[in-house]
Amino acid sequence: MADEGERHCGYVAIVGRPNVGKSTLLNHLLGQKISITSRKPQTTRHQVLGIQTKSNNQIIFVDTPGLHLNAGKAINRYMNRAATSAIRDVDLVVFVIDRTAWTDEDANVLAQIEQSGLPTLLVINKVDLLADKAELLPHLERLAKLAEFAAILPVSALRQHNVDTLEMEILKFLPRSEYFFPEDQITDRSQRFLAAEMVREKIMRQLGDELPYAIAVEIEEFAQENEVLHISAAIYVERSGQKKILIGDKGSRLRSIGSQARVDMESIFDSKVMLRLWVKVKSGWSDDERALRSLGYDDR
């Protein structure tokens, strides 16, 4: 182990196909919410850094969109680029899969990782949901034959089972280095970005079946006035019918989304929040490279 006082710092990419629990895992590793979550695949659209600094170690987690095989639309291609670029620029990969499932998309992720040649921890998430725990051991044996993983760890991100063990494994791969970020910084993302993501999370959770991927959120106002943070957000949909669904009967759905998002904002920003939401139709935005860049999908 490192000498007392010697600092270590490194980047760790959390990768996997959509909906395996990558963002939930990041939030529990950090002990606070940075990445939004929902039951719908492809909730995460951007790379998001989560920074954990403690005991002379700084781990810079890179949460990534799920890598998927169907990349027909511009936004899907953007998400795949965000995920694959993260694999190239880190010290360690944490590859997350869902219980005993192994799909073509999982195999695609593994192929991308193997091209990088990076050390990889394989994390089997959601083991608390396994109906038959006896299935796990033979599955572990099969997975061990797929690649030279540095370790294979069954975890439950949601129940925080074995998450501490995963963190100890990650620390083994941090290079000796001074910190890249201030010790009190927890993410590289702005408060405006986090506010937009909180609104999008509530929409995904409430309307994930009706509006799975047809929405984007842009913050138009973010201003502190005395004790109140004033935030105005435009929610973009692609068709007028989607706008009606989002607004709901007499505005009920939009009010519910706004109310839930405001609670999260007040918690993370430590301020009273006045939130205003508007719904706008921007036809075809998800398959328009220029529209995506204007909405913050900028391959940063």
C-alpha positions in Angstrom: 0.0 0.0 0.0 1.0 3.6 -0.4 3.2 5.4 2.1 1.4 7.5 4.7 0.7 10.9 3.2 1.4 9.8 -0.4 -1.4 10.8 -2.7 -3.0 8.8 -5.5 -5.4 10.0 -8.1 -6.9 8.5 -11.2 -9.8 8.2 -13.6 -12.2 5.3 -13.5 -14.8 4.7 -16.3 -18.1 3.0 -15.3 -19.3 1.4 -18.5 -22.0 -1.1 -19.6 -25.0 -1.5 -21.8 -28.1 0.6 -21.0 -30.0 0.0 -17.7 -27.5 -2.1 -15.8 -27.3 0.4 -12.9 -24.2 2.4 -13.7 -25.5 5.8 -12.4 -27.0 4.2 -9.3 -23.6 2.6 -8.6 -21.8 6.0 -9.0 -24.2 7.8 -6.7 -23.7 5.2 -4.0 -19.9 5.2 -4.4 -20.0 9.0 -3.9 -22.5 8.9 -1.1 -24.6 11.5 -2.9 -26.6 12.0 -6.0 -24.7 13.3 -9.1 -26.2 11.2 -12.0 -29.9 10.9 -12.6 -31.5 7.5 -12.6 -34.7 5.9 -13.8 -35.9 2.4 -14.8 -35.7 3.3 -18.5 -32.6 2.5 -20.5 -30.5 5.3 -21.8 -31.4 7.7 -19.0 -27.8 8.9 -18.9 -26.9 10.8 -22.0 -23.6 12.5 -21.1 -20.3 11.7 -19.5 -20.6 12.9 -15.9 -17.6 13.1 -13.5 -18.1 12.2 -9.9 -15.2 13.0 -7.7 -14.4 11.2 -4.4 -11.6 12.5 -2.3 -10.6 10.8 1.0 -7.7 9.2 2.8 -5.1 10.6 0.4 -6.9 9.2 -2.6 -8.9 11.0 -5.3 -11.0 8.8 -7.6 -12.5 10.5 -10.6 -15.4 8.4 -11.7 -16.7 8.8 -15.3 -20.3 7.8 -15.6 -21.2 7.0 -19.2 -24.2 6.5 -21.3 -25.1 2.8 -22.0 -23.3 1.5 -25.1 -25.9 0.1 -27.5 -25.9 -1.6 -30.9 -28.7 0.4 -32.4 -27.2 3.8 -33.1 -29.5 5.0 -35.8 -30.3 8.5 -34.6 -27.8 11.3 -34.0 -28.4 11.3 -30.2 -27.7 7.5 -30.1 -24.4 8.1 -32.0 -23.6 10.9 -29.6 -24.1 8.6 -26.5 -22.0 5.9 -28.0 -19.2 8.4 -28.7 -19.4 9.6 -25.1 -19.1 6.1 -23.7 -16.3 4.9 -26.0 -14.2 8.0 -25.6 -14.3 7.5 -21.8 -12.8 4.0 -22.1 -9.7 5.5 -23.9 -8.9 8.1 -21.3 -8.9 6.4 -17.9 -6.7 4.3 -15.6 -9.3 1.6 -14.9 -12.6 0.3 -16.3 -15.5 -0.8 -14.2 -17.7 -3.0 -16.5 -21.2 -3.4 -15.1 -23.6 -6.1 -16.1 -27.0 -7.1 -14.8 -27.2 -10.3 -12.8 -26.9 -13.5 -14.8 -27.9 -11.9 -18.1 -25.3 -11.7 -20.9 -26.4 -10.1 -24.1 -25.0 -9.1 -27.5 -24.8 -5.6 -26.1 -22.7 -6.8 -23.2 -20.4 -8.6 -25.6 -20.1 -5.4 -27.6 -19.1 -3.5 -24.5 -16.5 -6.1 -23.7 -15.0 -5.9 -27.2 -14.7 -2.1 -26.8 -12.9 -2.6 -23.5 -10.5 -5.2 -24.8 -9.4 -2.8 -27.6 -8.4 -0.4 -24.9 -6.1 -2.9 -23.1 -7.0 -1.3 -19.7 -7.4 -3.2 -16.5 -11.0 -4.0 -15.9 -13.1 -4.9 -12.9 -16.3 -6.8 -13.8 -19.2 -5.9 -11.6 -22.3 -8.1 -11.5 -25.0 -5.7 -10.3 -28.5 -6.2 -8.8 -27.6 -9.6 -7.2 -30.1 -8.9 -4.6 -32.8 -9.4 -7.2 -31.6 -12.9 -8.1 -34.4 -15.4 -7.5 -32.0 -18.3 -7.2 -28.7 -17.4 -5.7 -27.3 -20.8 -6.7 -27.2 -19.5 -10.3 -24.4 -17.0 -9.4 -21.4 -19.3 -8.9 -21.6 -21.1 -12.3 -22.3 -17.7 -13.9 -19.1 -16.3 -12.3 -17.1 -19.2 -13.7 -18.5 -18.6 -17.2 -17.6 -14.9 -17.0 -14.1 -15.6 -15.8 -13.4 -17.4 -19.1 -14.5 -14.4 -21.3 -11.5 -12.2 -20.5 -8.7 -11.5 -18.1 -10.6 -9.4 -15.6 -8.6 -8.0 -12.7 -11.5 -9.0 -10.4 -15.2 -10.1 -10.6 -17.4 -8.7 -7.9 -21.1 -9.4 -7.3 -22.7 -6.2 -5.9 -26.0 -4.5 -5.3 -25.6 -0.8 -5.9 -29.1 0.0 -4.6 -28.6 -2.0 -1.4 -24.9 -1.0 -1.1 -23.9 -4.7 -0.9 -20.2 -5.2 -1.6 -19.8 -1.5 -2.8 -17.0 -1.0 -0.2 -15.2 -4.0 -1.5 -15.4 -2.6 -5.0 -14.0 0.7 -3.8 -11.0 -1.1 -2.2 -10.3 -2.9 -5.5 -10.5 0.4 -7.4 -7.9 2.0 -5.0 -5.3 -0.7 -6.1 -5.2 0.8 -9.6 -4.8 4.5 -8.8 -1.5 5.9 -9.9 0.7 8.0 -7.6 -0.3 11.6 -8.4 -1.4 14.9 -6.9 -5.1 15.6 -7.1 -6.6 16.8 -10.3 -9.5 18.6 -8.6 -10.0 20.5 -5.3 -10.8 18.2 -2.4 -14.3 19.6 -1.9 -15.4 19.3 -5.6 -17.8 16.5 -6.3 -18.4 16.9 -10.0 -17.2 18.7 -13.1 -20.7 19.7 -14.2 -22.3 23.1 -13.6 -25.3 23.7 -11.5 -27.3 24.6 -14.6 -26.5 21.1 -16.1 -27.5 19.4 -12.8 -30.8 21.4 -12.8 -31.6 20.4 -16.3 -30.9 16.7 -15.5 -33.1 16.8 -12.4 -36.1 18.0 -14.6 -35.3 15.3 -17.2 -35.1 12.6 -14.5 -38.6 13.4 -13.2 -40.0 13.3 -16.8 -38.3 9.9 -17.4 -39.7 8.5 -14.2 -43.3 9.8 -14.7 -43.6 9.5 -18.5 -40.9 7.0 -19.5 -43.4 4.8 -21.3 -45.2 7.6 -23.1 -42.1 9.8 -23.8 -39.1 7.5 -23.6 -36.4 9.5 -25.4 -38.2 12.4 -27.1 -37.4 15.1 -24.5 -34.5 17.5 -23.9 -34.2 20.2 -21.2 -32.5 23.5 -21.5 -32.0 26.0 -18.6 -32.9 29.5 -19.7 -32.6 31.3 -16.4 -30.5 30.5 -13.3 -30.2 33.4 -11.0 -29.9 33.9 -7.3 -32.0 36.8 -5.9 -31.7 37.2 -2.1 -32.6 33.9 -0.6 -34.3 32.4 -3.7 -32.8 30.7 -6.7 -34.8 31.4 -9.8 -34.7 28.7 -12.5 -36.5 28.6 -15.8 -36.3 25.5 -17.9 -37.5 24.8 -21.5 -38.5 21.2 -22.1 -38.2 20.3 -25.8 -40.4 17.6 -27.4 -40.6 16.6 -31.1 -44.4 16.6 -31.7 -47.4 18.6 -30.4 -49.0 15.4 -29.1 -46.0 14.8 -26.9 -46.4 18.4 -25.6 -50.0 17.6 -24.5 -48.9 14.5 -22.7 -46.2 16.4 -20.9 -48.4 19.2 -19.8 -51.3 16.9 -18.7 -54.8 17.7 -17.8 -55.0 21.4 -16.9 -51.2 21.4 -16.4 -51.3 18.7 -13.7 -48.4 16.5 -15.1 -46.1 19.5 -15.6 -46.8 20.8 -12.1 -46.0 17.3 -10.6 -42.7 17.2 -12.5 -41.8 20.7 -11.4 -42.7 20.0 -7.8 -40.5 16.9 -7.6 -37.6 18.5 -9.4 -37.7 21.5 -7.1 -37.4 19.3 -4.0 -34.2 17.8 -5.4 -32.9 21.2 -6.5 -33.4 22.7 -3.1 -31.5 19.8 -1.5 -28.5 19.9 -3.8 -28.3 23.7 -4.2 -29.1 24.4 -0.5 -31.5 27.2 -1.4 -35.1 27.9 -1.8 -35.9 27.4 -5.5 -38.6 29.1 -7.7 -38.9 26.8 -10.7 -40.7 27.6 -13.9 -41.1 25.0 -16.7 -42.1 25.6 -20.3 -42.8 23.0 -23.0 -41.7 23.7 -26.6 -41.9 21.7 -29.8 -38.6 21.3 -31.7 -39.3 18.9 -34.5 -36.6 16.2 -35.1 -34.1 17.6 -32.5 -32.9 14.1 -31.6 -31.6 13.3 -35.1 -30.2 16.8 -35.9 -26.5 17.3 -35.1 -26.8 21.1 -35.0 -29.9 21.0 -32.7 -28.1 18.5 -30.4 -25.1 20.9 -30.1 -27.4 23.8 -29.2 -28.9 21.7 -26.4 -25.5 20.8 -24.9 -24.7 17.5 -26.7 -21.3 18.8 -27.6 -18.9 15.8 -27.4 -17.0 17.5 -24.6 
